[in-house]
């Protein structure tokens, strides 16, 4: 049995979320096409890392694809090392080609209003839920009504397993209380059925297109939630308690990606200073 076959049969792969397995399989297929006949002994040759890097760089025109391909290969090699199949992982610390810049990727009040103006009730609820909780799309699509006991929402994030408990803000609470419970999950499609990730992504994209939104994603609502809380005066620990980020991640979001050009934060700081001194 090949390393890839062993990996696909192992809990390290089968235990992943369906969407994650689907994404990995796309790149595993590319790996098999390129290296399917590579002898196991070749993995002990330090030159194989260069071969792997050359393969990754063949996707350099699409850096994210290159990084995903390398990450998948590194995961398979890590599995092989952990199982004693190989002694070293030739893909450790591979570096990244894609550098994300989300500095301007914040949903403004105008952006939000534009989507709400054209969105179905189902998409409106998803938008408000994301803005007030700062959770990932996958966790929101799986969020059950049992997780909401007014005024609080409790959930366990799929990534990292972090438990989060937060009060639902008044606008979100009002919307949840007014929403018909058409099944066990809070977010459902127009037929009252649970969203698939692809189905939600398609409906979301169509809504954004009608609203004239370009360059913003649903995931950007997670960062937007962090910024909204910071502008409202929440501390880093308070923000982390709501969104489930680590303190380090909240600080990184606020410092490196979002707040450097937000005049409202500067205005709030100056107002606080004015209230404390006349000089």
N, C-alpha and C positions, 0 to 999 in steps of 0.2 A: 504494500500500500504506500502511495506517495505521501510526502509531507502534507501536501494540500488536502488530499483525501482524508488523512488522519485529522487534520485541523477542522475540516467541515463536519466530521463526525463527533468532535469533542465538545464538551460543555462550554468551552471557551468561545465556541462559535454558535452552537445551538441555543445557548442561553441569552444571546443578544436579542434586542428588539427586532421585530420583523423588518422594519424599515432599514435598520443597520445591516442586517444580514443581506438584504436585497442590494444595498449599496456595495458591500464587500464582494458579493458574487460578481458584480460587474467588473471589478478590478482583478479579482481572482481569475476570471476568464482571460484577461489580458496577460496575466502572469503565466498562466498555463500555455498560452499560445507562444510566448517568447522563451520560457524556461522549462516547459513541461518535460523535455528530454535531458535536462541538466543532471549529470551524475551527482549522487550525494557526496562523493569524495571531493567534487569541485568546490563545495561550500567551505572546505577547510583551506582553500587557496586564497590568500589575502587579495589576490587580483580580482576575485569575483565581485568584490565591492565596487570596483571600477566598472565592471560590466553592468552591475545593477544601476549605478549612477548614470551610465550612458543611456540605458533604457529609460530611466526616469526623465532624463533631459530631452529625450525624443518627444516628450509632451510639453516642452517648455513654452510653446505658443499658447498653451492653456495651462497656466501655472497651478490652478486649483486641481485640475485633473492630474497633473504631475505629482502634486503633493499627496493626493488621495491614493494614487497608485503606489507611491513609496510607503505611505503609512500602512497600506494593506499588506505589502510585501514584508515590511518590518514586523507586523503583527504575526504573520505566519512564521517568520524566522524566530521570533521571540517564543512562540509556542514550541517550535522544534528544539530550541535550546533548553527550555524549561522541562521538556520531556526527555532530555538526554540524547536526542537524536543527533544534534550538532553541539560542538563545544563552545562556539562563539556565534554571536549574531552579527553578520556582516552589514546589517542595515541600522545598527544603533547610531543615534545622533546624526541623522542624515541631513538636517537642515531643511528649510522651506524655501520654495520659489515664490509662492504667493504671499504677498504682504497686504493684509486688509487695512483699509483706511475708512473707518466709520465716523470720522470727525463730523461730517455734515449729515450723517444718517440718523437724524432725529425727527420724529413726527411732530410737526408744529400743530398748533391749535387749528390753523387753516387746513392742514392736511387731514386732520381727524374729522373736521366738520365736512370736508368734501366727501369723504368716504361715507360718513353717516347719512349724508343727503341722498345717496343713491343705493345704499346697501339694503339687503333684505334684513328682516328682524334677526335671522339666525347669524348673519355676519356682524350685525351691530352688536349683538351680545358677545360674540367672540372678541371684537375689538375692545369693548369696555372691560371685559374680563381680563384681557392682556394688559391694558393700561393700568388697572388698579391692583393687579397681582404681580406683574413682572415675570410671569412663568413662561416656560417654553411651549411652543405649539403642541407638541406631543402630549405633555402633561395636561394641558387644558382640554384637549380632545378626549382624554381619558377621565377627566374630573367628574365624579358622580355627585348626584344631589345629596347623598349621604355625607359628603365632605363639607357641606354647607349647613351649619346650624347657626342661624342668625344670632349674633352678627358676625360669627367667625367662620373662616374657611381653613380646613386642615387637609394637608396632602403630603404625600411622599414623592419626591422628585425621582424620576426614572434614572436620571444621570447622577450617580453618586449616592443615591438612596437617602438624601438629606430630607429630614422631616421639617415641614414648614407650617406654622400656625399664624394666621393674621386676621385682623378684623377687616371685614369687607367695608370699603368706604361707602358713604351714604348713597352716592349715585349708583354704584354697583349693587348695593343692597336693595335699593328701590327697584332696579331692573330685574334682579333675581326673584324678588318677591312677586313681581308682576308677570313673570314668565311661566307659561303652562308647562307642567312637568310631563313631557311626552314619552318618557322612558327613564332608565336609571342614570343616564348621562345628562349633564347640563347642556352641552353643546350638541345639537342635532342638525341634520340638513332639513330642507324644506318638506321632506316626506316624513319627518319625525324619526329618522333613523340615525344611528351613530355615523359620524363622518369617518371616511377613510382618509389617510393623510393626503393621498393624491387627489381625492375628491375635494377636500377642503382647499388644498393649494390651488386647484383650478378655479374654484368659485371665488377665492380671495383675489386671484390675479385678474379675473374678469371684472370684479368690483372695482379694483384699483384702476383698471384701464378706463372704465366708465367715469371714474372720479378724476381722471387726469393725473394720477399719481405715478411717478416714474422714479426709479432708483431707490425706493424704500421697500423693505420686506416686512413680513409679519414678525420676524425675529428682531427687527429693529425696535419693535414695541417694548421688548425686554429692556433694552438700554434706555429707551425713552422713559420707562417707568422709574428707573434709577435716577435720571435727571430730574423728573418731576418731583420726586421725593426730596432730592437735594435742594432744589430751588424753594421748596416749601419749608426748608429749614431742618429736615431730618438729618441726623448724624449718620456716619458710616455704619455703625452697629445697628442702628434702627433700620436703615435701608436693607442691610443684609438679612435682618429678621423677617422682612416682608418678602423679598425676592428669592431668598435662599442662596444668594451668592456668598462666597467667602469674603471676609473683610478685605483681603488682598485684592480680590477681583473687583469689588466695589470701588476701591481706591484707584485701581488701574483704569476702570471705566471712566471715572470722574476726572482723573488726572490726564490720561493720555488720549482719550477719544472724544469726549463730549463737551466738557464745560469750559474749555479754554476760550471759546468764542461766544459764550452765552452772556449777553449783556445783563440779563435779569439777575444772574447770580451776583455780578458786580454791583448792580443797583441795590440788592438786598444788603450786601456788605457795607456799602456806603451809608445806607439808611441806619443800620445798626450803630455805625461809628458816629453819625450825627446825633443819635439819641444819647450818646454817652459823653460827648464833648462839644464845646463851642469853638474850639481852636482847630 
